[in-house]
Amino acid sequence: MIDDILSGEPRAAQALLSLDARHWEELLQHVGAHPKQAAPAACVAALYEQEWQPGRWLEVAEEACHAYRVAGVEAGDVGVWLLRGAAEHLDSPAARLEVAVLRLERRLELTDPMGEGLAAVALARATWGEGAARFPRLLLLFAELASAAGADDEAFAAALEAEQRLRKLEGASPAVIERARRLQEAARARLVP
């Protein structure tokens, strides 16, 4: 059964997405035995054919890890395995952006959070366009990463742009706008001596 999963058998991908116990138990054991590997290209392609949002893969993996316990394997381990494979094998800009945002949101295997955040913002500008409703949230995420890295200039600029864009969006959450404002104020306070 694990061979079917790894080789991208469509029925195996569907079984994973449907939370089939036998498939998930085998995959969890595999990921536990091979923690540094990534999902192979065929597996990623089969999952993407069934469900084009890698974020949904992570939701299913979390449900499976709660439902089918395998010693030493956590939902994050499976998420990293899936996202490593997706990052290596998905080639559309939209899919690559989805994976980049998921990695940033979940702080999964970030070797250079600032660089990866800047790359995701640039890719989002090119892929989604600056008017996309998701763009200000990505800017906020980048502002948080920049703030944590002590890059207050970048944190302030990203939070300011996020707030401006959120104010233009119909139905934008006042709590999210306030979060952007607070990030700006914190960054400004650290910039001004």
TAZIMO-V138576 format. One record per run of one state. SS is the DSSP state (H for helix, E for strand, L for the rest). FROM is the first residue (numbers start at 1). LEN is the number of residues. If there is no record, write none. Layout:
ss:from:len
SS:FROM:LEN
SS:FROM:LEN
//
This chain:
ss:from:len
L:1:1
H:2:5
L:7:3
H:10:8
L:18:3
H:21:13
L:34:7
H:41:10
L:51:3
H:54:14
L:68:7
H:75:15
L:90:3
H:93:14
L:107:6
H:113:15
L:128:7
H:135:14
L:149:3
H:152:17
L:169:5
H:174:18
L:192:2
//
